[in-house]
Amino acid sequence: MSNAFVSFKNTKNKKNGHEEIAEFQKIGKISARRISEAPDKRIWSLESNGRFLVKSLTTHLSPSSPLDNVLHMALWKTNSPRRANVLVWVLLFGHLNMSSVLQQKLPAGCLFPSICPFCLQHGEDPSHLFFLCPYSAKCWEKLLSVFNMSWVSDKDYSETV
């Protein structure tokens, strides 16, 4: 069996004995030097107490705008049912699994009809289903009439957000 697997020649970066000794001395000086006598500890600079919190990291990494804060306050700091808040949140960010969204996830050969279950005339997409459908518009009119407000359904909801 050959010793080729055990030993090899290093032809790069050959150093003489003086260079190697100098490097070992530098390493020894660095290792022996203590910056502080206090023991090391981890400090999370985003929190005043130095403790890591996922919330502080999320806040630091996510871009914030006044609209984000207003939307957050209007949606999550209300007394409305949590499932209604989640529905609105998912709807606003375009992640509601309706047939228009599911069509995009399916392979091209697996298309199925997408139609509004209320009016049976238009495609089922979030904008139509929640705002532009005549049935939805009537629901909004009745709800808003309680507050002496009127419903205008000529815009896409995503333009207003």
N, C-alpha and C positions, 0 to 999 in steps of 0.2 A: 504494500500500500504506500502511496506517495505521501510525503509530508506537505504537499501543496495546500492542503486544506488547513493545516495547523499553523504554518508560518508563511509569511509573505514579506517582500521587501518594500519598505516605504521609501520611495524615491523623492517624494515631495516634502518640503519644509524641514530639511535636515538642519539641525542646530548643533553648534559645538557645545562642549561642556559648560563654558562660561555663560552662554545665553540661557541654558536650562537652569543653571544655578541662580541666575538673576531672576528668572521667572518664578522659581520656587520661593525665593526670598520675598518677592512682591506678594505672592499669594499668602505667605505666612504673615506679612504685615497687615494685609486686609483682613485676614481671619482673626488676628489677635486684637484688632481695634474694635472697641465698642462705642457706638454713637451715644448711647444713653445707658445709664445704669438701671433704669426702670425696665421691667419686663414689657415685651411687646404686647399690644392688644389691638384688636380690630375696632375701627371707628367708622361709622357710616356718616359721611359728611352731610347728607341730605336731611338728617334728623338732629335736633339740638341735643338729644341725650346720647347720640352716637349709635343707637340700635338700628338694625336694618328692618325696614318695613316694606312690604310689597307695595303698599299704597303710595309711599314716597317715591319709589322707583317708577311706578306707573304714572304718577303725576309729572315726574321729571321727564319721562320719555314721550308722553303724549303731547301733541301740540294743543295749546289751549287758545281759545278765542272767546270773546264775549258771547257769541252765539252758542258755543258749547256750554258755557255756564248757565245761560238763560234756559236752554233746552233741558239741561240736566235738572235744574231747579223746577222747571215747569212739569217735568215728567216724573221724576223720582221723589220729589219732596211734597207730593200731594197725598191726599187721603183716598185716591182712587184705587181700585183693586189692582194688585200687583200684576195679574195676568193681562189686564188691559194695558198697563204700562209697557210690559214686554212686547205685546202685539204692536203697539205704536212704535216702539224702538226698532223692532225688526222691520216693520213697514218702512220707516224713514230711511233705513240704511239699505233697503233693497234686498233683504235676505228672506223675505216671506216666500215659502215654497208654494207658489201658485203654478198653474200649468205653464204660464209664459216663462217662468224661471226654470221649471223642470224641463221644458223643451230644450233649453240651451245645454242642459247637463246630459241629455240623452244622445246616443249615437244618431247620425243623420237618418238612418233607415227606420227609426223607432218613433216617428212623429205620431201624435194623436191629436184629435180636435180640441181646440181651446175656445170655450165659449162661456160667456157670463151666465151663471146659474140663475140670475134674477131676471134679466131682460131677454135672454136667449138670442141676442142680436150681435153683440160685439165680443171681441176676444177677451179672455179672462186675464187681465193684468191689474196690478194693484191700483193704478191711477183710476181706471174705469170702475173697478169693483167697489172701491171705497168712496169715490167722489163724483165721477162722471156718469155713472149709471142712473137712469131715471128713478129707480127704486131707492138708491142711496141718496140721491138729491132730495127726494121726499123726506127721507129719514132725517137728513141734516136740516131741512126746512122746519120740520116739526120740533126738533130739538132746539134750534136757534130761536124759534118764535117764542119759546118760554122766556128768553132773555131779551126780547124785542130786537132781535138781530135778523138780518136776511141772509139767504144763502145764494152765492154766485158760483156757478159750477162751470165756468168757461175756461178755467186754467188747469194745468197739470199740477198736482199737489207738490211734486218735486221742485217746481219753480218757486213755490212760496216758502220752501224750507231752505 
